[in-house]
Amino acid sequence: MQRRVLAAFAVLLVAACAGGAAWWMHSKGNAADTGRLLLHGNVDIREVSLAFEESGRVARMARDEGERVAKGDVIAELDTRTLELELAEAEASLRASDQEVLRLHHGNRPQEIARGRADVRAAEAEARRRANDLERFETLARAPGGRAVSEQSLDAARSADRVAREKLASARKSLELLEIGPRKEDILAAEAKRDQAKAGIALLRHRISLGKLVAPEDAVVRTRLLEPGDMASPSKPVYRLAITTPKWVRAYVSEKDLGRVKPGAPAEVTTDSDSSRPVPGRVGYISSVAEFTPKTVQTEDLRTSLVYEVRVLVEDSDSRLRLGQPADVRISTDWSGEASSPAAGSAPEPSSSSAR
């Protein structure tokens, strides 16, 4: 009987010691978390789907899944040989337009003007000859008897004289036009045609440049959707990239704790896989609208509670946090300094491009 009593007493003593240790550890944990608010959430980053603006056949895919790309890197290319041939044709047309504009600006050559003057002198000589012939015929026609020249010959001489005078007038007008030079309207029309050729060349060069798919930001390739030889179009994505900066943890805070969270407050983010090395961060965004607790959020409160979204920007230079990874966030609640962001750029606002 005594043995049973002693055994029961020992069991009660062990239970009391265990309970005391648990209470002490809980008190110690609470003391350590004094001035900090514990939230649970998931790592979030932005994603972007890249597609060519032009349709065509894919010539090169330069990146695979998981590879990092820097802003401005060419990650895919289209076959642009047809556009390059059209560009060569347009450049030749531009050279011809340039020469036409130069010709009009320089005006007529001295040799052309000299030829025009020679044509005028020849027309004058012809007109004098025809006038002399007509005068002789008329003199003969007025002679006594008037039979030395027929009416037909006299009419022919008169017609030849009129033709010679008209040719002289035409030659003089042609010389005047040669001396004046091209019309202003002709020069403007040639310049407009040249500008049109330049615009066509610029358009072709722009279309050729669109044959190169460029990374818009530093990112990681999540999905490679096409291969060389595939036909691409503006509606068909080629890559899906994960933009790793900025990176944040999306968590939710209840209404009773909302007043303890301030924009810019320092925070620490830990994950189950690396709980010994917290990632520093700061509160970057606090929603102004309440919502029902999402099913994916980890919280000790009821699912039907109203909560507010909080985004904690992190300084994850080592890329320890992954998209969608569960994380614990400890936010300093006694902080009263100026708000500042840990990363370049402003706090991310909710957008349809953000990964949920």
PyMOL commands that set and color helices and strands:
alter all, ss='L'
color gray80, all
select helices_A, chain A and resi 2-32+81-106+110-142+151-180+184-209+255-258+272-274
alter helices_A, ss='H'
color red, helices_A
select strands_A, chain A and resi 36-50+56-61+68-69+74-78+212-214+219-224+231-232+239-254+266-270+279-286+291-292+306-314+326-332
alter strands_A, ss='S'
color yellow, strands_A
deselect
rebuild
show_as cartoon
